Amino acid sequence: MNRAMTEEKLIQETQMHRGTGGISAENRSLGFRPAFMDQETCAVYASCFGDGRPAPFHLIDGLPHELVVARDAVGRVAALKDSVIAGFVRGGRFYSREDAGLLASSEMAQACA
């Protein structure tokens, strides 16, 4: 099974985490910013547009060349190393989608209490 990070995989992850706090639209107000982590090196990369501007959601196009394993016919990033995962950065720390969702849910519950 191909585990490489692709746009399709990001769409699937977004659908899977919708309603959990594990997507950008649900945790942005809590200070989470979309990012990626290479689990081989533990390096974290902010999600950016191809021109380097910060993206408000997960995009693979603006990531460094060393993470890229495939490009499409026009040179856009098509796939990243399979060790790259999508998540979020807040306060200088990386959170997986699951961890961000748990923290976001907890913080939203406390705000409503």
KOLMI-506304 format. One record per residue: residue number from 1; residue in three letters; x, y, z of N, C-alpha, C, O in turn. Coordinates in Angstrom, 2 decimals, always signed. Layout:
BEGIN
     i    aa        nu        nv        nw       cau       cav       caw        cu        cv        cw        ou        ov        ow
   NUM   ALA         X         Y         Z         X         Y         Z         X         Y         Z         X         Y         Z
...
//
This chain:
BEGIN
     i    aa        nu        nv        nw       cau       cav       caw        cu        cv        cw        ou        ov        ow
     1   MET     +0.84     -1.19     +0.00     +0.00     +0.00     +0.00     +0.88     +1.24     +0.00     +1.84     +1.33     +0.77
     2   ASN     +0.56     +2.21     -0.87     +1.32     +3.44     -0.95     +0.90     +4.38     +0.16     -0.26     +4.78     +0.24
     3   ARG     +1.84     +4.73     +1.02     +1.53     +5.61     +2.14     +2.04     +7.03     +1.92     +1.97     +7.85     +2.83
     4   ALA     +2.56     +7.32     +0.74     +3.11     +8.65     +0.46     +2.03     +9.71     +0.67     +0.86     +9.49     +0.39
     5   MET     +2.46    +10.87     +1.16     +1.54    +11.98     +1.35     +1.25    +12.61     -0.01     +2.15    +13.02     -0.73
     6   THR     -0.04    +12.67     -0.34     -0.51    +13.26     -1.59     -1.69    +14.19     -1.28     -2.20    +14.20     -0.16
     7   GLU     -2.11    +14.96     -2.27     -3.30    +15.79     -2.10     -4.52    +14.92     -1.78     -5.35    +15.29     -0.95
     8   GLU     -4.61    +13.78     -2.45     -5.73    +12.87     -2.21     -5.74    +12.38     -0.77     -6.80    +12.32     -0.14
     9   LYS     -4.57    +12.04     -0.25     -4.49    +11.58     +1.14     -4.89    +12.71     +2.10     -5.55    +12.46     +3.11
    10   LEU     -4.48    +13.94     +1.79     -4.88    +15.07     +2.63     -6.39    +15.24     +2.65     -6.98    +15.52     +3.70
    11   ILE     -7.03    +15.07     +1.50     -8.49    +15.17     +1.42     -9.13    +14.09     +2.27    -10.09    +14.35     +3.00
    12   GLN     -8.62    +12.87     +2.18     -9.15    +11.75     +2.97     -8.99    +12.02     +4.46     -9.91    +11.77     +5.24
    13   GLU     -7.82    +12.52     +4.86     -7.58    +12.81     +6.27     -8.52    +13.90     +6.77     -9.04    +13.82     +7.88
    14   THR     -8.74    +14.92     +5.95     -9.65    +16.00     +6.33    -11.06    +15.46     +6.55    -11.72    +15.82     +7.52
    15   GLN    -11.51    +14.61     +5.66    -12.83    +14.01     +5.82    -12.91    +13.16     +7.09    -13.90    +13.20     +7.81
    16   MET    -11.85    +12.41     +7.34    -11.82    +11.53     +8.49    -11.81    +12.31     +9.82    -12.39    +11.86    +10.81
    17   HIS    -11.16    +13.47     +9.84    -11.00    +14.23    +11.08    -12.02    +15.36    +11.22    -12.01    +16.07    +12.23
    18   ARG    -12.89    +15.54    +10.24    -13.91    +16.59    +10.32    -14.77    +16.36    +11.57    -15.23    +15.24    +11.83
    19   GLY    -14.98    +17.42    +12.31    -15.79    +17.33    +13.52    -15.02    +16.94    +14.76    -15.60    +16.87    +15.85
    20   THR    -13.72    +16.70    +14.64    -12.91    +16.28    +15.79    -12.00    +17.38    +16.31    -11.39    +17.24    +17.37
    21   GLY    -11.89    +18.50    +15.56    -10.91    +19.53    +15.90     -9.57    +19.27    +15.24     -8.62    +20.01    +15.46
    22   GLY     -9.48    +18.22    +14.43     -8.23    +17.85    +13.78     -8.08    +18.39    +12.37     -7.28    +17.86    +11.59
    23   ILE     -8.83    +19.43    +12.02     -8.66    +20.08    +10.72     -8.51    +21.59    +10.94     -8.95    +22.13    +11.95
    24   SER     -7.89    +22.24     +9.99     -7.56    +23.67    +10.12     -8.77    +24.53    +10.43     -8.69    +25.39    +11.32
    25   ALA     -9.86    +24.33     +9.75    -11.04    +25.17     +9.94    -11.60    +25.06    +11.35    -12.28    +25.97    +11.81
    26   GLU    -11.33    +23.97    +12.03    -11.88    +23.75    +13.37    -10.92    +24.11    +14.50    -11.35    +24.22    +15.65
    27   ASN     -9.64    +24.30    +14.21     -8.72    +24.60    +15.31     -7.90    +25.87    +15.11     -7.10    +26.24    +15.97
    28   ARG     -8.08    +26.53    +13.98     -7.33    +27.76    +13.68     -7.50    +28.81    +14.77     -6.54    +29.46    +15.17
    29   SER     -8.73    +28.97    +15.26     -9.01    +30.00    +16.27     -8.31    +29.71    +17.59     -8.20    +30.59    +18.44
    30   LEU     -7.83    +28.49    +17.77     -7.12    +28.11    +18.99     -5.60    +28.23    +18.83     -4.84    +27.84    +19.71
    31   GLY     -5.17    +28.78    +17.70     -3.75    +29.02    +17.48     -3.00    +27.92    +16.76     -1.78    +28.00    +16.64
    32   PHE     -3.70    +26.90    +16.28     -3.04    +25.83    +15.53     -2.79    +26.28    +14.09     -3.66    +26.91    +13.48
    33   ARG     -1.63    +25.98    +13.56     -1.28    +26.29    +12.18     -0.91    +25.00    +11.47     -0.17    +24.18    +12.03
    34   PRO     -1.41    +24.79    +10.25     -1.14    +23.54     +9.53     +0.36    +23.37     +9.26     +1.06    +24.32     +8.90
    35   ALA     +0.82    +22.14     +9.45     +2.24    +21.84     +9.28     +2.40    +20.37     +8.93     +1.45    +19.59     +8.94
    36   PHE     +3.63    +20.00     +8.63     +3.99    +18.63     +8.32     +5.23    +18.27     +9.13     +6.05    +19.14     +9.44
    37   MET     +5.36    +17.00     +9.48     +6.56    +16.53    +10.15     +7.10    +15.32     +9.41     +6.36    +14.41     +9.04
    38   ASP     +8.42    +15.32     +9.19     +9.09    +14.15     +8.64     +9.47    +13.29     +9.84    +10.34    +13.67    +10.63
    39   GLN     +8.83    +12.15     +9.99     +9.07    +11.29    +11.15    +10.47    +10.69    +11.16    +10.92    +10.23    +12.20
    40   GLU    +11.15    +10.67    +10.03    +12.53    +10.17    +10.00    +13.48    +11.14    +10.68    +14.41    +10.71    +11.37
    41   THR    +13.26    +12.44    +10.48    +14.19    +13.44    +10.99    +13.60    +14.28    +12.12    +14.33    +15.02    +12.79
    42   CYS    +12.30    +14.18    +12.34    +11.54    +15.00    +13.29    +11.53    +16.48    +12.90    +11.17    +17.33    +13.72
    43   ALA    +11.92    +16.79    +11.67    +11.86    +18.17    +11.19    +10.41    +18.53    +10.91     +9.65    +17.72    +10.38
    44   VAL    +10.04    +19.74    +11.27     +8.68    +20.23    +11.09     +8.69    +21.37    +10.07     +9.58    +22.22    +10.09
    45   TYR     +7.71    +21.36     +9.20     +7.60    +22.34     +8.12     +6.21    +22.94     +8.11     +5.21    +22.22     +8.08
    46   ALA     +6.14    +24.26     +8.13     +4.85    +24.94     +8.02     +4.26    +24.68     +6.64     +4.99    +24.57     +5.66
    47   SER     +2.96    +24.60     +6.58     +2.28    +24.46     +5.29     +2.33    +25.81     +4.59     +1.94    +26.83     +5.15
    48   CYS     +2.83    +25.80     +3.35     +2.99    +27.04     +2.59     +2.51    +26.87     +1.16     +2.47    +25.76     +0.63
    49   PHE     +2.14    +28.00     +0.56     +1.87    +28.01     -0.86     +3.20    +27.83     -1.59     +4.26    +27.96     -0.97
    50   GLY     +3.15    +27.54     -2.87     +4.37    +27.33     -3.66     +5.32    +28.51     -3.64     +6.52    +28.33     -3.83
    51   ASP     +4.79    +29.73     -3.40     +5.64    +30.92     -3.37     +6.19    +31.22     -1.97     +6.87    +32.23     -1.77
    52   GLY     +5.91    +30.34     -1.01     +6.45    +30.49     +0.34     +5.54    +31.17     +1.34     +5.86    +31.18     +2.53
    53   ARG     +4.42    +31.73     +0.91     +3.49    +32.35     +1.86     +2.83    +31.27     +2.72     +2.51    +30.20     +2.22
    54   PRO     +2.62    +31.55     +4.00     +1.95    +30.58     +4.86     +0.55    +30.25     +4.33     -0.18    +31.15     +3.91
    55   ALA     +0.21    +28.99     +4.35     -1.11    +28.54     +3.88     -2.02    +28.31     +5.09     -1.55    +27.85     +6.13
    56   PRO     -3.30    +28.63     +4.97     -4.23    +28.44     +6.08     -4.75    +27.01     +6.21     -5.59    +26.73     +7.06
    57   PHE     -4.27    +26.13     +5.35     -4.66    +24.72     +5.36     -3.48    +23.92     +4.82     -2.49    +24.50     +4.39
    58   HIS     -3.58    +22.60     +4.84     -2.47    +21.75     +4.41     -2.31    +21.75     +2.89     -3.25    +21.43     +2.16
    59   LEU     -1.12    +22.10     +2.44     -0.73    +22.05     +1.03     +0.63    +21.40     +0.93     +1.51    +21.69     +1.74
    60   ILE     +0.82    +20.51     -0.05     +2.13    +19.87     -0.19     +3.03    +20.61     -1.17     +4.23    +20.32     -1.25
    61   ASP     +2.48    +21.56     -1.91     +3.25    +22.23     -2.96     +4.40    +23.08     -2.45     +5.40    +23.21     -3.15
    62   GLY     +4.31    +23.65     -1.26     +5.34    +24.56     -0.78     +6.40    +23.91     +0.10     +7.16    +24.62     +0.75
    63   LEU     +6.46    +22.60     +0.12     +7.42    +21.93     +0.99     +8.77    +21.76     +0.30     +8.84    +21.77     -0.93
    64   PRO     +9.85    +21.60     +1.07    +11.20    +21.52     +0.49    +11.41    +20.30     -0.41    +10.76    +19.26     -0.26
    65   HIS    +12.33    +20.46     -1.34    +12.63    +19.42     -2.33    +13.00    +18.08     -1.70    +12.69    +17.04     -2.27
    66   GLU    +13.66    +18.09     -0.55    +14.11    +16.83     +0.05    +12.95    +15.95     +0.51    +13.16    +14.76     +0.76
    67   LEU    +11.75    +16.49     +0.62    +10.59    +15.70     +1.00     +9.83    +15.15     -0.20     +9.03    +14.22     -0.06
    68   VAL    +10.09    +15.69     -1.37     +9.33    +15.37     -2.58     +9.84    +14.08     -3.22    +11.04    +13.91     -3.44
    69   VAL     +8.91    +13.17     -3.52     +9.26    +11.92     -4.22     +8.66    +11.84     -5.61     +9.07    +10.99     -6.41
    70   ALA     +7.69    +12.71     -5.92     +7.09    +12.71     -7.26     +6.51    +14.09     -7.58     +6.03    +14.80     -6.70
    71   ARG     +6.59    +14.43     -8.86     +6.01    +15.67     -9.37     +5.12    +15.33    -10.56     +5.31    +14.31    -11.22
    72   ASP     +4.14    +16.20    -10.83     +3.26    +15.96    -11.98     +3.91    +16.52    -13.25     +5.05    +16.99    -13.21
    73   ALA     +3.20    +16.45    -14.35     +3.74    +16.84    -15.65     +4.16    +18.31    -15.73     +5.03    +18.66    -16.52
    74   VAL     +3.55    +19.16    -14.91     +3.92    +20.58    -14.93     +4.85    +20.97    -13.79     +5.14    +22.15    -13.59
    75   GLY     +5.32    +19.99    -13.04     +6.31    +20.24    -11.99     +5.77    +20.47    -10.60     +6.54    +20.71     -9.67
    76   ARG     +4.46    +20.42    -10.42     +3.90    +20.56     -9.08     +4.16    +19.30     -8.26     +4.25    +18.20     -8.81
    77   VAL     +4.27    +19.47     -6.97     +4.49    +18.33     -6.08     +3.28    +17.40     -6.16     +2.14    +17.83     -6.00
    78   ALA     +3.55    +16.11     -6.40     +2.48    +15.11     -6.47     +2.50    +14.19     -5.26     +1.46    +13.69     -4.85
    79   ALA     +3.68    +13.95     -4.66     +3.79    +13.05     -3.51     +5.02    +13.39     -2.69     +6.04    +13.83     -3.20
    80   LEU     +4.89    +13.15     -1.39     +5.98    +13.34     -0.44     +6.43    +11.99     +0.09     +5.74    +10.98     -0.08
    81   LYS     +7.58    +11.97     +0.74     +8.07    +10.76     +1.39     +6.99    +10.17     +2.29     +6.20    +10.92     +2.88
    82   ASP     +6.95     +8.87     +2.41     +5.92     +8.25     +3.25     +6.14     +8.47     +4.74     +5.29     +8.11     +5.55
    83   SER     +7.26     +9.05     +5.11     +7.52     +9.37     +6.52     +6.95    +10.73     +6.92     +7.06    +11.12     +8.08
    84   VAL     +6.34    +11.45     +5.97     +5.79    +12.78     +6.25     +4.32    +12.65     +6.66     +3.53    +12.00     +5.98
    85   ILE     +3.98    +13.29     +7.78     +2.60    +13.30     +8.25     +2.11    +14.74     +8.35     +2.89    +15.67     +8.55
    86   ALA     +0.80    +14.90     +8.22     +0.17    +16.20     +8.37     -0.23    +16.38     +9.83     -0.63    +15.44    +10.50
    87   GLY     -0.12    +17.61    +10.29     -0.52    +17.94    +11.65     -0.56    +19.44    +11.81     -0.88    +20.17    +10.87
    88   PHE     -0.23    +19.90    +12.99     -0.32    +21.32    +13.30     +0.82    +21.74    +14.22     +1.39    +20.92    +14.95
    89   VAL     +1.13    +23.03    +14.18     +2.09    +23.62    +15.10     +1.36    +24.65    +15.93     +0.57    +25.45    +15.43
    90   ARG     +1.65    +24.62    +17.21     +1.14    +25.65    +18.12     +2.15    +25.80    +19.24     +2.58    +24.81    +19.84
    91   GLY     +2.52    +27.02    +19.51     +3.48    +27.27    +20.59     +4.81    +26.58    +20.36     +5.46    +26.17    +21.32
    92   GLY     +5.21    +26.43    +19.10     +6.49    +25.81    +18.78     +6.50    +24.29    +18.86     +7.55    +23.68    +18.70
    93   ARG     +5.35    +23.69    +19.09     +5.27    +22.23    +19.21     +4.40    +21.65    +18.10     +3.40    +22.25    +17.72
    94   PHE     +4.80    +20.49    +17.57     +4.03    +19.80    +16.54     +3.00    +18.89    +17.21     +3.30    +18.20    +18.18
    95   TYR     +1.79    +18.91    +16.66     +0.71    +18.04    +17.10     +0.20    +17.26    +15.90     -0.05    +17.83    +14.83
    96   SER     +0.04    +15.96    +16.07     -0.61    +15.17    +15.01     -2.05    +15.64    +14.90     -2.53    +16.37    +15.77
    97   ARG     -2.74    +15.24    +13.84     -4.15    +15.61    +13.71     -4.94    +15.10    +14.91     -5.81    +15.79    +15.43
    98   GLU     -4.63    +13.88    +15.35     -5.35    +13.30    +16.48     -5.10    +14.09    +17.76     -6.04    +14.41    +18.49
    99   ASP     -3.84    +14.41    +18.03     -3.51    +15.16    +19.24     -4.10    +16.57    +19.22     -4.61    +17.05    +20.23
   100   ALA     -4.04    +17.23    +18.06     -4.63    +18.57    +17.94     -6.13    +18.49    +18.17     -6.71    +19.36    +18.82
   101   GLY     -6.76    +17.47    +17.64     -8.19    +17.30    +17.82     -8.57    +17.11    +19.28     -9.54    +17.69    +19.76
   102   LEU     -7.80    +16.29    +19.98     -8.08    +16.06    +21.41     -7.91    +17.34    +22.21     -8.75    +17.67    +23.06
   103   LEU     -6.84    +18.07    +21.94     -6.59    +19.31    +22.67     -7.63    +20.36    +22.32     -8.13    +21.06    +23.21
   104   ALA     -7.96    +20.47    +21.05     -8.97    +21.45    +20.62    -10.32    +21.14    +21.27    -11.00    +22.04    +21.76
   105   SER    -10.71    +19.87    +21.26    -11.98    +19.47    +21.86    -12.01    +19.79    +23.36    -13.01    +20.27    +23.88
   106   SER    -10.91    +19.53    +24.03    -10.81    +19.80    +25.46    -10.91    +21.30    +25.74    -11.61    +21.72    +26.66
   107   GLU    -10.21    +22.10    +24.94    -10.22    +23.54    +25.15    -11.58    +24.15    +24.83    -12.02    +25.08    +25.51
   108   MET    -12.25    +23.63    +23.81    -13.58    +24.13    +23.46    -14.59    +23.74    +24.56    -15.48    +24.53    +24.90
   109   ALA    -14.44    +22.55    +25.12    -15.34    +22.12    +26.20    -15.14    +23.00    +27.43    -16.11    +23.37    +28.09
   110   GLN    -13.89    +23.33    +27.75    -13.62    +24.19    +28.90    -14.19    +25.59    +28.70    -14.66    +26.21    +29.65
   111   ALA    -14.14    +26.08    +27.46    -14.65    +27.42    +27.18    -16.17    +27.46    +27.32    -16.74    +28.51    +27.65
   112   CYS    -16.83    +26.34    +27.09    -18.29    +26.29    +27.18    -18.78    +25.97    +28.59    -19.98    +26.08    +28.88
   113   ALA    -17.86    +25.59    +29.46    -18.26    +25.19    +30.83    -18.51    +26.38    +31.71    -18.85    +26.22    +32.89
//
